[in-house]
Amino acid sequence: MSTPENKPVVLITGCSSGIGLAAAEHMRTLGWTVRPTARKSADLAMLREKGFDPIELDVMAPDSIQTAVASLGDRIDGLVNNAGYGQPGALEDLTREAMRRQFETNVFGLQELTNAVLPLMLARKHGRIVHISSVVGRVALPFLGIYSASKFAVEALADAQRVELRGTGVHVSLVEPGPIVTRFSENAVSMTREDVNLDGSRFADLYQKELNQRAGPKTTKPFALPPEAVARKIAHALTASRPGTRYHVTLPATLGALLSRTAPDRLIDFILGRELQKRL
């Protein structure tokens, strides 16, 4: 049985609910010391009630990142970059500010935090970095274009840094979920109302239709899995002697990865265009 002194330590971002919270609870059952993060005081209080020692962290704020990493001391064995959100909307309906916020959170904050913990890992010649990407990081979806772009960027960052860290003992993995039962849709409703040009858009009817659907009775998407399915993949990336470079979660994620590697662009356009016509 590991003692607190020699337990491996993992920092997991975005643990207010969903994948982050599931990963924190799962890694704790595996004997790790888990330092979950959240932005809001209510979420930090919830994590304390669950027995964690959480860290306040806003990945959009460089000072917050430095303070969070300093609180870890001189050891961190794993980093799970889960914090983020999906900005919906046709690209033509998004402001520059909305697009900037998407990248500040999902890309720049993720990489800044990664770079901040790297010296601790490199000093011990050991560490695992896990980025939570998405199937839309392999196949871009209409009306999720800027979110897809941010996840494409995360994929590129991981691929580049994985090679840059070769031979150091620090490994980088990507986890690519498909539909997962989380608050993603609820958050998407809020982001749509705040940042999308609802009235002046040529897609106004579609926006209103989907807002009404998401505000109605909750339904589970086909092939959707609970966040615990993602947590298990995260655990493998953190603990396996040879972690994978990419982990797919759900059948759509596996099919999306296959399409991105093998299907012609026109075929993907046709498939996605047909689905869009159904929505319209």
C-alpha positions in Angstrom: 0.0 0.0 0.0 1.4 3.4 -1.0 2.0 6.0 1.6 1.0 9.6 1.0 4.6 10.5 0.5 5.2 8.1 -2.4 1.8 8.1 -4.0 1.9 9.4 -7.6 0.4 12.8 -8.0 -1.9 13.9 -10.8 -3.3 17.3 -11.5 -6.7 17.2 -13.4 -8.3 20.4 -14.7 -12.0 21.1 -15.1 -13.3 18.8 -12.3 -16.6 20.5 -11.6 -18.5 17.7 -13.3 -18.4 15.2 -16.1 -15.1 13.8 -17.4 -12.8 15.7 -15.0 -14.8 14.7 -11.9 -15.0 11.0 -13.1 -11.3 11.0 -13.8 -10.5 12.4 -10.3 -12.6 9.8 -8.6 -11.2 6.9 -10.7 -7.6 7.9 -10.2 -8.2 8.1 -6.4 -9.5 4.5 -6.4 -6.2 3.5 -8.1 -4.2 5.0 -5.2 -3.1 8.3 -6.7 -3.0 11.6 -4.9 -5.4 13.6 -7.0 -5.3 17.4 -7.2 -8.5 18.4 -9.0 -9.1 22.0 -10.2 -12.1 24.2 -10.7 -12.7 27.9 -11.1 -15.8 28.5 -9.1 -16.0 28.5 -5.3 -19.1 26.3 -5.2 -17.3 23.6 -7.3 -14.2 23.8 -5.1 -16.4 23.3 -2.0 -18.1 20.3 -3.7 -14.7 18.8 -4.3 -13.6 19.3 -0.7 -16.8 17.6 0.4 -15.8 14.6 -1.7 -12.5 14.5 0.2 -10.2 16.1 -2.4 -7.7 18.8 -1.9 -8.7 21.0 -4.9 -6.8 23.8 -6.5 -8.4 27.0 -7.8 -7.4 27.4 -11.4 -8.5 29.5 -14.4 -6.5 28.4 -17.4 -7.2 31.7 -19.1 -5.2 33.5 -16.4 -1.4 33.1 -16.5 -1.1 34.1 -12.8 -3.6 31.5 -11.8 -1.6 28.8 -13.7 1.6 29.8 -12.0 0.0 29.8 -8.5 -1.6 26.4 -9.1 1.6 24.8 -10.2 3.5 26.3 -7.3 1.0 24.7 -4.9 2.0 21.3 -6.1 5.4 21.4 -4.5 8.2 19.6 -6.3 6.3 16.6 -7.6 3.8 15.8 -10.3 3.5 12.5 -12.1 0.5 13.2 -14.3 -1.3 16.1 -15.9 -4.8 15.7 -17.4 -5.8 18.7 -19.5 -9.5 18.4 -19.4 -10.7 22.0 -18.8 -12.5 23.5 -21.8 -15.8 24.1 -23.5 -17.4 24.0 -27.0 -18.4 27.2 -28.7 -21.3 26.4 -31.0 -22.4 28.5 -34.0 -21.7 28.9 -37.7 -18.3 30.5 -38.2 -19.9 33.5 -39.9 -21.9 34.2 -36.8 -19.1 34.3 -34.3 -17.3 37.4 -33.2 -13.5 37.6 -33.0 -13.8 37.8 -29.3 -15.8 34.5 -29.1 -13.2 32.8 -31.2 -10.4 34.1 -29.2 -11.9 32.9 -25.9 -12.3 29.4 -27.4 -8.6 29.2 -28.2 -7.5 30.9 -25.0 -9.2 28.2 -23.0 -8.9 25.1 -25.1 -5.4 25.7 -26.6 -3.3 28.5 -25.1 -4.3 27.8 -21.5 -3.8 24.0 -22.0 -0.3 24.5 -23.4 0.8 27.1 -20.9 -0.2 24.8 -18.0 1.6 21.9 -19.7 4.8 24.0 -20.1 4.5 25.1 -16.4 4.5 21.5 -15.0 7.1 20.2 -17.5 10.2 21.3 -15.4 8.9 19.2 -12.5 8.5 16.1 -14.7 11.8 16.6 -16.6 13.7 16.9 -13.3 12.4 13.5 -12.3 12.7 12.0 -15.8 9.1 10.8 -15.5 5.7 12.1 -16.3 2.5 11.6 -18.2 0.6 14.4 -20.0 -3.0 13.6 -21.2 -4.9 16.0 -23.4 -8.7 15.6 -23.6 -9.4 16.2 -27.3 -12.5 15.1 -29.2 -13.7 13.2 -32.3 -14.2 16.7 -33.7 -10.4 17.1 -33.5 -10.2 14.6 -36.3 -13.4 15.5 -38.3 -14.6 19.1 -38.2 -18.3 19.5 -37.7 -20.5 22.3 -39.1 -21.7 24.7 -36.4 -18.9 23.5 -34.2 -16.2 24.9 -36.5 -14.3 27.0 -33.9 -14.5 24.2 -31.3 -13.2 21.7 -33.9 -10.4 24.1 -34.8 -9.3 24.3 -31.2 -9.3 20.5 -30.9 -7.4 20.2 -34.2 -4.8 22.5 -32.6 -4.6 20.4 -29.5 -3.9 17.3 -31.6 -1.1 19.1 -33.4 0.4 20.4 -30.1 0.4 16.9 -28.7 1.9 15.3 -31.8 4.7 17.9 -31.9 5.5 17.8 -28.2 5.4 14.0 -28.0 8.4 14.0 -30.4 10.1 16.9 -28.6 9.9 15.0 -25.3 11.2 11.7 -26.8 13.8 10.1 -24.5 13.0 12.3 -21.5 10.7 9.9 -19.7 7.7 12.2 -20.2 4.9 10.9 -22.5 2.0 12.8 -24.2 -1.3 11.1 -25.0 -4.5 12.2 -26.5 -8.0 11.0 -25.5 -10.6 11.5 -28.2 -14.1 11.1 -26.8 -17.2 11.0 -29.0 -20.7 11.6 -27.4 -20.4 11.5 -23.6 -23.1 12.1 -21.1 -22.0 15.4 -19.6 -23.1 19.0 -19.3 -21.8 19.8 -22.8 -25.2 20.4 -24.3 -26.3 22.6 -21.4 -23.2 24.7 -21.6 -23.6 24.9 -25.4 -27.1 26.5 -24.9 -25.6 29.2 -22.7 -22.7 29.9 -25.1 -25.1 30.1 -28.1 -27.3 32.7 -26.4 -24.3 34.7 -25.3 -22.0 34.6 -28.3 -23.9 33.8 -31.5 -25.7 36.3 -33.7 -29.1 34.6 -33.3 -31.4 37.2 -34.9 -29.3 38.4 -37.8 -28.1 35.0 -39.0 -29.4 33.1 -42.0 -29.4 30.1 -39.7 -31.7 31.8 -37.1 -34.4 29.2 -37.5 -32.0 26.3 -37.0 -30.5 28.0 -33.9 -34.0 28.5 -32.3 -35.0 24.9 -33.2 -32.0 23.4 -31.5 -32.2 25.7 -28.5 -35.8 24.6 -28.0 -34.7 21.0 -28.3 -31.9 21.3 -25.8 -34.2 23.2 -23.4 -36.7 20.4 -23.5 -36.6 16.9 -22.0 -33.0 15.5 -21.8 -32.3 12.7 -24.3 -29.2 10.6 -24.6 -27.4 10.7 -28.0 -26.9 7.4 -29.8 -23.7 5.5 -28.8 -23.2 8.0 -25.9 -21.2 6.6 -22.9 -20.8 7.9 -19.3 -17.8 10.0 -18.4 -16.4 7.0 -16.5 -15.6 5.4 -19.9 -13.3 8.3 -20.6 -11.8 8.1 -17.1 -10.7 4.5 -17.8 -8.8 5.6 -20.9 -7.2 8.4 -19.0 -6.1 5.9 -16.3 -4.4 3.7 -18.9 -2.6 6.7 -20.4 -1.3 7.6 -16.9 -0.4 4.1 -15.7 0.6 1.9 -18.6 4.2 1.1 -19.2 3.7 2.0 -22.8 0.9 4.6 -23.0 -0.9 5.0 -26.3 -0.6 8.1 -28.4 -4.4 8.2 -29.0 -7.4 6.7 -27.2 -10.8 6.7 -28.9 -13.9 6.6 -26.7 -17.3 5.6 -28.2 -18.0 4.1 -31.6 -18.4 7.5 -33.3 -14.9 8.5 -32.2 -13.4 5.3 -33.6 -15.3 5.8 -36.9 -14.3 9.5 -37.0 -10.6 8.6 -36.6 -11.0 6.0 -39.4 -12.7 8.5 -41.7 -10.1 11.1 -41.1 -7.3 8.7 -42.2 -8.9 7.0 -45.1 -12.0 8.8 -46.6 -11.7 11.4 -49.3 -12.7 14.9 -48.3 -15.7 14.9 -50.7 -17.1 11.8 -49.0 -16.8 13.3 -45.6 -18.4 16.5 -46.9 -21.3 14.5 -48.4 -21.9 12.6 -45.1 -21.8 15.7 -43.0 -23.8 17.7 -45.5 -26.6 15.1 -45.6 -26.8 15.3 -41.8 -26.9 19.1 -42.0 -29.8 19.0 -44.4 -31.8 16.8 -42.0 -31.2 19.4 -39.3 -32.3 22.2 -41.5 
